[in-house]
């Protein structure tokens, strides 16, 4: 039996019991379940980096507003499928103040987390044109978006954007869009998992090509403003969160409350549909819906049967948070900056013990310190590395499930790692380095 920080035999047993044929291709939730069982079996605590969940308390403004709403009896009332009016108004105001885009509250729709927004949008967009049957992923990306396509039996293609930055992105996108197969393109910015941030020039390219080829843009802003290299926290003042919405009218944006407000447990996010898409008439929608209007079909015939609305009290919570942010009484980015601080320290610990940062550059700048970073270890592919790290009490997910071309890469999330765990992390990674000398 090997001498590892976590009991080797128990880890081995739990891996076998999991039935996972490949640790590197396991989903995020499968990895979480495996680590839960190893911790229970050994009594040892892992350095947990597999789940992209908040590591700080929820915003108190939201809690207070939600409690007050519950006291007033909203739990007994079905919420409007198009959303609580105050929330829609404050979110439209937020988009103007922090993204410098003008939208009507009518096109701002609460969803059961950004996940429901993307699911409904993917489903609805796949029915807009009988000749367009595919989504294009600008990868690496959030693995569950591909799971949604699999669940819906929908086609998708993808490419790793890392080698197609700047003007190279135009030719790469055009090679896909020119086929006429794609109804939508989906990406996150900042990116999960690589944490690269698409620039204004790159977003302009995406916007111009979406207009040219009639492709809708699904922009995932789960980590709104969290490129800490710039201060996006001042309402109504530049710099503004980069967005394709300034370069195209063919967009749907998803803004999560899970990370920037730590309101993940209430499952509420916001979706905004451009007024152009919201009002557009698309005859092919009549194959599935009672109307050819995209906005109506998306809300009343796609979102409605999925959940019949979003938690009523949570909408009051989110409205109160957005109002405080808009009024300048709550700085949401100051609230989450510790993720960047932890990323910087964690990278130092990893690289001082032989590990390498996989996505290390963002065009001509070092990658930002934020919610995620990626790493590898010389001589190991992602499947081997991820499995081996379990014996050292460190968990993460493989880039193999994200559409990345970097087969050696691992994604680490900074959120759940506490500062007081850094000494233990140093010990475990030093031991890993000693047991795996680099040739």
DRENDO-1510 file (C-alpha; in Angstrom, 1 decimal, always signed):
<recs>
REC; n; res; u; v; w
REC; 1; UNK; +0.0; +0.0; +0.0 .
REC; 2; UNK; +1.3; +3.4; -0.9 .
REC; 3; UNK; +1.9; +6.1; +1.7 .
REC; 4; UNK; -0.3; +8.9; +0.6 .
REC; 5; UNK; -2.0; +11.7; +2.6 .
REC; 6; UNK; -5.4; +10.0; +2.1 .
REC; 7; UNK; -5.7; +6.3; +2.8 .
REC; 8; UNK; -4.8; +4.6; -0.5 .
REC; 9; UNK; -6.9; +1.5; +0.0 .
REC; 10; UNK; -10.1; +3.4; +0.9 .
REC; 11; UNK; -9.7; +5.8; -2.1 .
REC; 12; UNK; -9.1; +2.9; -4.4 .
REC; 13; UNK; -12.2; +1.1; -3.0 .
REC; 14; UNK; -14.4; +4.2; -3.4 .
REC; 15; UNK; -13.2; +4.7; -7.0 .
REC; 16; UNK; -14.1; +1.1; -7.8 .
REC; 17; UNK; -17.5; +1.4; -6.1 .
REC; 18; UNK; -18.3; +4.5; -8.0 .
REC; 19; UNK; -18.4; +2.6; -11.3 .
REC; 20; UNK; -16.8; +5.5; -13.1 .
REC; 21; UNK; -14.8; +4.1; -16.0 .
REC; 22; UNK; -12.9; +7.3; -16.4 .
REC; 23; UNK; -12.4; +9.9; -13.7 .
REC; 24; UNK; -11.3; +12.4; -16.3 .
REC; 25; UNK; -14.6; +12.1; -18.1 .
REC; 26; UNK; -16.8; +12.1; -15.0 .
REC; 27; UNK; -19.3; +15.0; -14.7 .
REC; 28; UNK; -18.9; +17.6; -12.0 .
REC; 29; UNK; -21.7; +16.1; -9.9 .
REC; 30; UNK; -20.2; +12.6; -10.2 .
REC; 31; UNK; -16.8; +13.9; -9.0 .
REC; 32; UNK; -18.6; +15.6; -6.1 .
REC; 33; UNK; -20.4; +12.4; -5.1 .
REC; 34; UNK; -17.1; +10.4; -5.2 .
REC; 35; UNK; -15.3; +13.0; -3.0 .
REC; 36; UNK; -18.2; +13.0; -0.5 .
REC; 37; UNK; -17.9; +9.3; -0.2 .
REC; 38; UNK; -14.1; +9.3; +0.2 .
REC; 39; UNK; -14.3; +12.0; +2.9 .
REC; 40; UNK; -17.0; +10.0; +4.7 .
REC; 41; UNK; -14.9; +6.8; +4.4 .
REC; 42; UNK; -11.6; +8.3; +5.6 .
REC; 43; UNK; -12.7; +11.1; +7.9 .
REC; 44; UNK; -10.3; +13.3; +6.0 .
REC; 45; UNK; -11.2; +16.7; +4.5 .
REC; 46; UNK; -10.3; +17.3; +0.8 .
REC; 47; UNK; -9.1; +20.5; -0.8 .
REC; 48; UNK; -12.3; +20.8; -2.8 .
REC; 49; UNK; -12.0; +22.5; -6.2 .
REC; 50; UNK; -14.5; +20.5; -8.3 .
REC; 51; UNK; -17.7; +22.5; -7.8 .
REC; 52; UNK; -18.2; +26.1; -9.0 .
REC; 53; UNK; -20.3; +27.2; -6.1 .
REC; 54; UNK; -20.1; +30.3; -3.9 .
REC; 55; UNK; -17.7; +30.3; -1.0 .
REC; 56; UNK; -19.0; +33.3; +0.7 .
REC; 57; UNK; -22.4; +34.0; +2.4 .
REC; 58; UNK; -25.4; +35.3; +0.4 .
REC; 59; UNK; -25.9; +39.0; +0.1 .
REC; 60; UNK; -27.8; +40.0; +3.3 .
REC; 61; UNK; -29.8; +42.6; +1.4 .
REC; 62; UNK; -31.5; +39.8; -0.5 .
REC; 63; UNK; -32.1; +37.7; +2.5 .
REC; 64; UNK; -33.9; +40.6; +4.3 .
REC; 65; UNK; -36.0; +41.4; +1.3 .
REC; 66; UNK; -36.9; +37.7; +0.8 .
REC; 67; UNK; -37.9; +37.3; +4.4 .
REC; 68; UNK; -40.1; +40.4; +4.2 .
REC; 69; UNK; -41.8; +39.1; +1.0 .
REC; 70; UNK; -42.5; +35.8; +2.7 .
REC; 71; UNK; -44.0; +37.5; +5.7 .
REC; 72; UNK; -46.3; +39.3; +3.3 .
REC; 73; UNK; -47.6; +36.0; +1.9 .
REC; 74; UNK; -46.1; +35.8; -1.6 .
REC; 75; UNK; -45.3; +32.1; -1.0 .
REC; 76; UNK; -49.1; +31.4; -1.6 .
REC; 77; UNK; -49.2; +33.3; -4.9 .
REC; 78; UNK; -48.0; +32.0; -8.3 .
REC; 79; UNK; -45.4; +34.4; -9.7 .
REC; 80; UNK; -46.1; +35.9; -13.1 .
REC; 81; UNK; -44.3; +33.9; -15.8 .
REC; 82; UNK; -42.8; +37.1; -17.2 .
REC; 83; UNK; -41.4; +38.1; -13.8 .
REC; 84; UNK; -41.9; +40.6; -10.9 .
REC; 85; UNK; -42.1; +44.1; -12.3 .
REC; 86; UNK; -39.7; +45.7; -9.9 .
REC; 87; UNK; -37.1; +43.0; -10.6 .
REC; 88; UNK; -37.5; +43.5; -14.4 .
REC; 89; UNK; -37.1; +47.3; -14.0 .
REC; 90; UNK; -34.1; +47.2; -11.8 .
REC; 91; UNK; -32.4; +44.6; -14.0 .
REC; 92; UNK; -32.9; +46.7; -17.1 .
REC; 93; UNK; -31.4; +49.6; -15.1 .
REC; 94; UNK; -28.5; +47.4; -14.1 .
REC; 95; UNK; -27.7; +46.6; -17.7 .
REC; 96; UNK; -27.6; +50.3; -18.6 .
REC; 97; UNK; -25.4; +51.2; -15.6 .
REC; 98; UNK; -23.0; +48.3; -15.8 .
REC; 99; UNK; -23.0; +47.3; -19.5 .
REC; 100; UNK; -24.1; +50.5; -21.2 .
REC; 101; UNK; -26.9; +48.9; -23.1 .
REC; 102; UNK; -30.5; +50.0; -23.3 .
REC; 103; UNK; -33.3; +47.4; -23.0 .
REC; 104; UNK; -36.9; +47.6; -22.0 .
REC; 105; UNK; -37.9; +45.8; -18.8 .
REC; 106; UNK; -40.3; +43.7; -20.9 .
REC; 107; UNK; -37.5; +41.7; -22.4 .
REC; 108; UNK; -35.8; +41.0; -19.0 .
REC; 109; UNK; -37.1; +37.6; -17.7 .
REC; 110; UNK; -36.2; +35.8; -14.5 .
REC; 111; UNK; -35.3; +32.1; -14.9 .
REC; 112; UNK; -34.7; +29.3; -12.5 .
REC; 113; UNK; -31.0; +29.9; -12.5 .
REC; 114; UNK; -29.1; +30.7; -15.8 .
REC; 115; UNK; -29.3; +27.0; -16.5 .
REC; 116; UNK; -33.1; +27.2; -17.2 .
REC; 117; UNK; -32.5; +30.3; -19.3 .
REC; 118; UNK; -30.0; +28.5; -21.5 .
REC; 119; UNK; -32.1; +25.3; -21.7 .
REC; 120; UNK; -35.2; +27.2; -22.8 .
REC; 121; UNK; -33.2; +29.4; -25.3 .
REC; 122; UNK; -31.4; +26.4; -26.8 .
REC; 123; UNK; -34.7; +24.5; -27.2 .
REC; 124; UNK; -36.5; +27.5; -28.7 .
REC; 125; UNK; -33.7; +28.6; -31.0 .
REC; 126; UNK; -33.4; +25.1; -32.4 .
REC; 127; UNK; -37.0; +25.5; -33.8 .
REC; 128; UNK; -36.5; +28.9; -35.5 .
REC; 129; UNK; -35.3; +27.7; -38.9 .
REC; 130; UNK; -35.7; +24.2; -40.3 .
REC; 131; UNK; -32.5; +24.5; -42.1 .
REC; 132; UNK; -30.4; +25.5; -39.1 .
REC; 133; UNK; -30.0; +22.5; -36.8 .
REC; 134; UNK; -26.8; +23.2; -34.7 .
REC; 135; UNK; -25.4; +25.3; -31.9 .
REC; 136; UNK; -21.7; +26.3; -32.1 .
REC; 137; UNK; -19.8; +26.3; -28.8 .
REC; 138; UNK; -16.8; +28.7; -28.4 .
REC; 139; UNK; -14.9; +26.4; -26.0 .
REC; 140; UNK; -13.7; +25.6; -23.5 .
REC; 141; UNK; -17.1; +25.9; -21.8 .
REC; 142; UNK; -19.5; +24.9; -19.1 .
REC; 143; UNK; -20.0; +21.1; -19.6 .
REC; 144; UNK; -23.7; +21.1; -18.6 .
REC; 145; UNK; -24.6; +23.2; -21.7 .
REC; 146; UNK; -23.5; +20.2; -23.8 .
REC; 147; UNK; -25.5; +17.9; -21.4 .
REC; 148; UNK; -28.6; +20.1; -22.2 .
REC; 149; UNK; -28.1; +19.5; -25.9 .
REC; 150; UNK; -27.7; +15.8; -25.3 .
REC; 151; UNK; -30.9; +15.7; -23.2 .
REC; 152; UNK; -32.8; +17.5; -26.0 .
REC; 153; UNK; -31.2; +15.4; -28.7 .
REC; 154; UNK; -29.8; +18.5; -30.4 .
REC; 155; UNK; -26.7; +18.9; -32.6 .
REC; 156; UNK; -23.7; +21.0; -31.6 .
REC; 157; UNK; -20.2; +21.6; -32.7 .
REC; 158; UNK; -17.3; +23.3; -30.9 .
REC; 159; UNK; -13.8; +24.6; -31.1 .
REC; 160; UNK; -11.2; +25.6; -28.6 .
REC; 161; UNK; -10.9; +29.4; -28.9 .
REC; 162; UNK; -7.4; +29.6; -27.3 .
REC; 163; UNK; -5.6; +29.4; -30.6 .
REC; 164; UNK; -8.1; +31.7; -32.4 .
REC; 165; UNK; -7.9; +34.9; -30.5 .
REC; 166; UNK; -8.1; +38.4; -32.0 .
REC; 167; UNK; -8.6; +38.6; -35.7 .
REC; 168; UNK; -8.1; +34.8; -36.1 .
REC; 169; UNK; -11.5; +34.4; -34.5 .
REC; 170; UNK; -13.2; +35.9; -37.6 .
REC; 171; UNK; -12.0; +33.3; -40.1 .
REC; 172; UNK; -12.7; +30.5; -37.6 .
REC; 173; UNK; -16.2; +31.5; -37.0 .
REC; 174; UNK; -16.9; +32.2; -40.6 .
REC; 175; UNK; -15.8; +28.7; -41.5 .
REC; 176; UNK; -18.7; +27.4; -39.4 .
REC; 177; UNK; -21.4; +30.1; -39.9 .
REC; 178; UNK; -21.0; +30.0; -43.7 .
REC; 179; UNK; -22.3; +26.5; -43.8 .
REC; 180; UNK; -25.8; +27.8; -42.9 .
REC; 181; UNK; -26.3; +25.1; -40.2 .
REC; 182; UNK; -26.0; +27.1; -37.1 .
REC; 183; UNK; -28.9; +28.9; -35.4 .
REC; 184; UNK; -26.9; +29.9; -32.3 .
REC; 185; UNK; -23.4; +30.4; -30.9 .
REC; 186; UNK; -22.8; +30.0; -27.2 .
REC; 187; UNK; -19.9; +31.1; -25.0 .
REC; 188; UNK; -19.1; +32.5; -21.5 .
REC; 189; UNK; -17.2; +35.7; -20.7 .
REC; 190; UNK; -15.2; +35.5; -18.4 .
REC; 191; UNK; -14.8; +32.0; -19.5 .
REC; 192; UNK; -15.5; +28.9; -17.5 .
REC; 193; UNK; -13.1; +27.1; -17.2 .
REC; 194; UNK; -10.1; +28.8; -18.7 .
REC; 195; UNK; -10.9; +32.3; -17.3 .
REC; 196; UNK; -9.9; +34.0; -20.6 .
REC; 197; UNK; -11.9; +37.1; -21.3 .
REC; 198; UNK; -13.0; +38.0; -24.8 .
REC; 199; UNK; -12.1; +41.5; -25.8 .
REC; 200; UNK; -14.3; +44.2; -27.2 .
REC; 201; UNK; -12.7; +43.6; -30.6 .
REC; 202; UNK; -13.5; +39.9; -30.4 .
REC; 203; UNK; -17.0; +40.5; -29.3 .
REC; 204; UNK; -17.4; +42.9; -32.2 .
REC; 205; UNK; -16.3; +40.1; -34.6 .
REC; 206; UNK; -18.9; +37.8; -33.1 .
REC; 207; UNK; -21.6; +40.5; -33.4 .
REC; 208; UNK; -20.7; +41.4; -37.0 .
REC; 209; UNK; -20.8; +37.7; -38.1 .
REC; 210; UNK; -24.0; +37.0; -36.3 .
REC; 211; UNK; -25.6; +39.8; -38.2 .
REC; 212; UNK; -24.1; +38.6; -41.5 .
REC; 213; UNK; -25.2; +35.0; -41.1 .
REC; 214; UNK; -28.3; +35.4; -39.0 .
REC; 215; UNK; -26.9; +33.4; -36.0 .
REC; 216; UNK; -28.2; +34.2; -32.5 .
REC; 217; UNK; -25.7; +34.8; -29.8 .
REC; 218; UNK; -26.2; +33.2; -26.4 .
REC; 219; UNK; -23.8; +35.0; -24.0 .
REC; 220; UNK; -23.3; +33.4; -20.6 .
REC; 221; UNK; -22.4; +36.1; -18.0 .
REC; 222; UNK; -22.3; +33.9; -15.0 .
REC; 223; UNK; -19.2; +35.7; -13.7 .
REC; 224; UNK; -20.3; +39.2; -14.5 .
REC; 225; UNK; -17.6; +41.8; -13.9 .
REC; 226; UNK; -15.2; +39.3; -12.3 .
REC; 227; UNK; -12.2; +40.0; -14.5 .
REC; 228; UNK; -10.6; +41.8; -11.6 .
REC; 229; UNK; -7.9; +43.4; -13.8 .
REC; 230; UNK; -10.5; +46.1; -14.4 .
REC; 231; UNK; -13.0; +47.8; -12.1 .
REC; 232; UNK; -16.5; +47.2; -13.5 .
REC; 233; UNK; -18.2; +48.1; -10.2 .
REC; 234; UNK; -19.0; +51.8; -10.7 .
REC; 235; UNK; -22.6; +52.4; -11.8 .
REC; 236; UNK; -22.9; +54.5; -14.9 .
REC; 237; UNK; -19.1; +54.9; -15.4 .
REC; 238; UNK; -16.7; +53.1; -17.7 .
REC; 239; UNK; -15.2; +50.6; -18.0 .
REC; 240; UNK; -18.4; +48.5; -18.6 .
REC; 241; UNK; -18.7; +44.7; -18.6 .
REC; 242; UNK; -17.8; +43.6; -22.2 .
REC; 243; UNK; -20.7; +42.3; -24.1 .
REC; 244; UNK; -21.7; +41.4; -27.6 .
REC; 245; UNK; -24.9; +43.3; -27.1 .
REC; 246; UNK; -23.1; +46.5; -28.1 .
REC; 247; UNK; -22.3; +45.0; -31.6 .
REC; 248; UNK; -25.4; +43.0; -32.5 .
REC; 249; UNK; -29.2; +42.9; -32.0 .
REC; 250; UNK; -29.3; +39.1; -32.2 .
REC; 251; UNK; -28.5; +38.2; -28.6 .
REC; 252; UNK; -29.8; +36.5; -25.5 .
REC; 253; UNK; -27.8; +37.2; -22.3 .
REC; 254; UNK; -27.8; +35.1; -19.1 .
REC; 255; UNK; -26.8; +36.8; -15.9 .
REC; 256; UNK; -26.5; +34.5; -12.9 .
REC; 257; UNK; -27.0; +35.6; -9.3 .
REC; 258; UNK; -25.2; +32.5; -8.0 .
REC; 259; UNK; -21.6; +33.9; -8.1 .
REC; 260; UNK; -21.8; +37.7; -8.0 .
REC; 261; UNK; -24.4; +37.6; -5.2 .
REC; 262; UNK; -23.8; +34.1; -3.7 .
REC; 263; UNK; -27.5; +33.4; -4.2 .
REC; 264; UNK; -27.0; +30.0; -5.8 .
REC; 265; UNK; -29.4; +28.1; -3.5 .
REC; 266; UNK; -32.5; +30.0; -4.5 .
REC; 267; UNK; -32.0; +29.1; -8.2 .
REC; 268; UNK; -32.7; +32.5; -9.8 .
REC; 269; UNK; -31.0; +34.2; -12.6 .
REC; 270; UNK; -32.0; +36.7; -15.3 .
REC; 271; UNK; -32.3; +36.4; -19.1 .
REC; 272; UNK; -32.5; +39.3; -21.4 .
REC; 273; UNK; -33.6; +38.9; -25.0 .
REC; 274; UNK; -32.7; +41.6; -27.5 .
REC; 275; UNK; -35.8; +43.6; -28.6 .
REC; 276; UNK; -35.0; +42.5; -32.2 .
REC; 277; UNK; -35.2; +38.8; -31.3 .
REC; 278; UNK; -38.0; +39.3; -28.9 .
REC; 279; UNK; -40.3; +40.8; -31.5 .
REC; 280; UNK; -39.1; +38.9; -34.6 .
REC; 281; UNK; -41.6; +36.7; -36.6 .
REC; 282; UNK; -40.2; +33.3; -37.6 .
REC; 283; UNK; -42.7; +31.2; -39.5 .
REC; 284; UNK; -40.9; +27.9; -38.7 .
REC; 285; UNK; -41.8; +28.4; -35.0 .
REC; 286; UNK; -45.3; +27.5; -36.0 .
REC; 287; UNK; -44.2; +23.9; -36.4 .
REC; 288; UNK; -44.1; +23.7; -32.6 .
REC; 289; UNK; -45.8; +26.8; -31.1 .
REC; 290; UNK; -49.0; +28.6; -31.5 .
REC; 291; UNK; -47.3; +31.8; -32.6 .
REC; 292; UNK; -44.4; +32.8; -34.8 .
REC; 293; UNK; -43.2; +35.5; -32.3 .
REC; 294; UNK; -39.9; +34.4; -30.7 .
REC; 295; UNK; -40.3; +36.3; -27.4 .
REC; 296; UNK; -43.8; +34.9; -26.8 .
REC; 297; UNK; -42.8; +31.4; -27.7 .
REC; 298; UNK; -39.8; +31.5; -25.4 .
REC; 299; UNK; -41.7; +32.8; -22.4 .
REC; 300; UNK; -45.2; +31.4; -22.6 .
REC; 301; UNK; -44.6; +28.1; -24.5 .
REC; 302; UNK; -41.1; +27.1; -23.4 .
REC; 303; UNK; -40.3; +28.6; -20.0 .
REC; 304; UNK; -43.9; +28.2; -18.7 .
REC; 305; UNK; -44.1; +24.4; -19.1 .
REC; 306; UNK; -40.7; +24.0; -17.6 .
REC; 307; UNK; -41.4; +25.5; -14.2 .
REC; 308; UNK; -44.4; +27.8; -14.3 .
REC; 309; UNK; -42.4; +30.7; -13.0 .
REC; 310; UNK; -39.5; +31.4; -10.7 .
REC; 311; UNK; -39.6; +31.3; -6.8 .
REC; 312; UNK; -41.7; +34.4; -5.9 .
REC; 313; UNK; -39.8; +35.4; -2.8 .
REC; 314; UNK; -36.4; +35.0; -4.5 .
REC; 315; UNK; -37.5; +37.6; -7.1 .
REC; 316; UNK; -38.1; +40.1; -4.4 .
REC; 317; UNK; -34.6; +39.3; -3.0 .
REC; 318; UNK; -32.9; +39.8; -6.4 .
REC; 319; UNK; -34.8; +43.0; -7.0 .
REC; 320; UNK; -33.6; +44.5; -3.7 .
REC; 321; UNK; -30.0; +43.5; -4.5 .
REC; 322; UNK; -30.1; +45.0; -8.0 .
REC; 323; UNK; -31.6; +48.2; -6.6 .
REC; 324; UNK; -28.8; +48.5; -4.0 .
REC; 325; UNK; -26.1; +47.9; -6.7 .
REC; 326; UNK; -27.8; +50.4; -9.0 .
REC; 327; UNK; -28.0; +53.0; -6.3 .
REC; 328; UNK; -24.3; +52.5; -5.5 .
REC; 329; UNK; -25.0; +51.4; -1.9 .
REC; 330; UNK; -23.6; +47.9; -2.4 .
REC; 331; UNK; -20.4; +47.1; -4.4 .
REC; 332; UNK; -21.0; +43.6; -5.6 .
REC; 333; UNK; -17.4; +43.2; -6.9 .
REC; 334; UNK; -15.8; +44.2; -3.7 .
REC; 335; UNK; -17.9; +41.4; -2.2 .
REC; 336; UNK; -16.4; +38.7; -4.4 .
REC; 337; UNK; -12.8; +39.9; -4.8 .
REC; 338; UNK; -11.5; +37.3; -2.4 .
REC; 339; UNK; -11.8; +34.7; -5.2 .
REC; 340; UNK; -9.1; +36.6; -7.1 .
REC; 341; UNK; -6.9; +36.8; -4.0 .
REC; 342; UNK; -7.2; +33.1; -3.4 .
REC; 343; UNK; -6.5; +32.3; -7.1 .
REC; 344; UNK; -3.2; +34.2; -7.0 .
REC; 345; UNK; -2.1; +32.3; -3.8 .
REC; 346; UNK; -3.2; +28.9; -5.1 .
REC; 347; UNK; -1.4; +29.3; -8.4 .
REC; 348; UNK; +1.8; +30.1; -6.5 .
REC; 349; UNK; +1.4; +26.9; -4.4 .
REC; 350; UNK; +0.8; +24.8; -7.5 .
REC; 351; UNK; +3.6; +26.2; -9.7 .
REC; 352; UNK; +6.1; +26.0; -6.8 .
REC; 353; UNK; +5.5; +22.2; -6.7 .
REC; 354; UNK; +6.0; +21.4; -10.4 .
REC; 355; UNK; +2.5; +22.1; -11.7 .
REC; 356; UNK; +1.9; +24.3; -14.8 .
REC; 357; UNK; -0.9; +26.7; -15.6 .
REC; 358; UNK; -2.5; +25.4; -18.8 .
REC; 359; UNK; -4.4; +28.5; -20.0 .
REC; 360; UNK; -1.8; +31.0; -18.7 .
REC; 361; UNK; -2.1; +33.9; -21.2 .
REC; 362; UNK; -5.1; +36.0; -22.2 .
REC; 363; UNK; -3.8; +37.3; -25.5 .
REC; 364; UNK; -0.8; +39.3; -24.5 .
REC; 365; UNK; -1.6; +39.5; -20.8 .
REC; 366; UNK; -1.2; +36.9; -18.0 .
REC; 367; UNK; -4.6; +35.3; -17.3 .
REC; 368; UNK; -6.6; +37.1; -14.6 .
REC; 369; UNK; -6.9; +35.7; -11.1 .
REC; 370; UNK; -10.5; +34.8; -10.5 .
REC; 371; UNK; -13.0; +32.1; -9.9 .
REC; 372; UNK; -11.2; +29.4; -11.9 .
REC; 373; UNK; -7.8; +28.5; -13.1 .
REC; 374; UNK; -6.4; +25.5; -15.0 .
REC; 375; UNK; -3.3; +23.4; -14.3 .
REC; 376; UNK; -1.4; +20.3; -15.4 .
REC; 377; UNK; +1.5; +18.2; -14.3 .
REC; 378; UNK; +4.3; +17.1; -16.6 .
REC; 379; UNK; +4.0; +13.6; -18.0 .
REC; 380; UNK; +0.4; +13.1; -17.0 .
REC; 381; UNK; -2.8; +13.4; -19.0 .
REC; 382; UNK; -5.9; +14.8; -17.3 .
REC; 383; UNK; -7.5; +11.4; -16.5 .
REC; 384; UNK; -4.3; +10.1; -14.8 .
REC; 385; UNK; -3.7; +13.3; -13.0 .
REC; 386; UNK; -7.2; +13.8; -11.6 .
REC; 387; UNK; -7.3; +10.2; -10.3 .
REC; 388; UNK; -3.8; +10.4; -8.8 .
REC; 389; UNK; -4.7; +13.7; -7.0 .
REC; 390; UNK; -7.5; +12.0; -5.1 .
REC; 391; UNK; -4.9; +10.1; -3.0 .
REC; 392; UNK; -3.5; +13.4; -2.0 .
REC; 393; UNK; -6.8; +14.9; -0.9 .
REC; 394; UNK; -7.2; +17.4; -3.8 .
REC; 395; UNK; -10.3; +17.4; -6.1 .
REC; 396; UNK; -11.1; +19.2; -9.3 .
REC; 397; UNK; -12.5; +18.4; -12.7 .
REC; 398; UNK; -10.9; +17.5; -16.0 .
REC; 399; UNK; -10.9; +19.8; -19.0 .
REC; 400; UNK; -11.8; +16.7; -21.1 .
REC; 401; UNK; -15.5; +17.5; -20.5 .
REC; 402; UNK; -15.3; +21.2; -21.4 .
REC; 403; UNK; -14.4; +21.0; -25.1 .
REC; 404; UNK; -10.8; +22.0; -24.4 .
REC; 405; UNK; -8.1; +20.6; -26.7 .
REC; 406; UNK; -5.7; +20.5; -23.8 .
REC; 407; UNK; -6.0; +16.8; -22.9 .
REC; 408; UNK; -3.6; +17.3; -19.9 .
REC; 409; UNK; -5.6; +20.0; -18.2 .
REC; 410; UNK; -7.5; +20.3; -15.0 .
REC; 411; UNK; -10.0; +23.0; -13.8 .
REC; 412; UNK; -9.6; +24.3; -10.3 .
REC; 413; UNK; -12.3; +26.4; -8.6 .
REC; 414; UNK; -11.1; +28.8; -5.9 .
REC; 415; UNK; -14.4; +29.3; -4.1 .
REC; 416; UNK; -14.6; +26.5; -1.5 .
REC; 417; UNK; -10.9; +26.5; -0.6 .
REC; 418; UNK; -10.4; +28.4; +2.6 .
REC; 419; UNK; -7.3; +30.5; +3.4 .
REC; 420; UNK; -6.7; +28.3; +6.5 .
REC; 421; UNK; -6.4; +25.3; +4.1 .
REC; 422; UNK; -3.4; +26.7; +2.3 .
REC; 423; UNK; -0.8; +25.2; +4.6 .
REC; 424; UNK; -2.4; +21.8; +4.2 .
REC; 425; UNK; -2.5; +22.3; +0.4 .
REC; 426; UNK; +1.2; +23.1; +0.4 .
REC; 427; UNK; +2.0; +19.9; +2.3 .
REC; 428; UNK; -0.1; +17.7; +0.0 .
REC; 429; UNK; +1.2; +19.2; -3.2 .
REC; 430; UNK; +4.8; +19.0; -2.0 .
REC; 431; UNK; +4.2; +15.3; -1.2 .
REC; 432; UNK; +2.7; +14.8; -4.7 .
REC; 433; UNK; +5.7; +16.5; -6.2 .
REC; 434; UNK; +8.1; +14.3; -4.2 .
REC; 435; UNK; +6.2; +11.1; -5.2 .
REC; 436; UNK; +6.1; +12.1; -8.9 .
REC; 437; UNK; +9.5; +13.4; -9.8 .
REC; 438; UNK; +9.5; +15.3; -13.1 .
REC; 439; UNK; +11.8; +13.6; -15.7 .
</recs>
